[in-house]
């Protein structure tokens, strides 16, 4: 792999990232997890009742910054050239 295509040391695999991010939830009891689901639904219900909120959320677009697009393009090109 060329130096330009190397990832920083802090980048981890998708599996490791998901495992780390879900650690607290995986240790929860079903009752505690359900309480979190209910709390999230209550929060959403509060916001959903704000006039115009639903339309704003449905129409929201969060495009990638150009720097991220360029990085993804470089990584894809390196992958295509066999630099896995």
Buried (B, 14 or more C-beta within 10 A) or exposed (E): EEEEBEEEEEEEEEEEEEEEEEEEEEEEEEEEEEEEEEEEEEEEEEEEEEEEEEEEEEEEEEEEEEEEEEEEEEBEEBEEEEEE
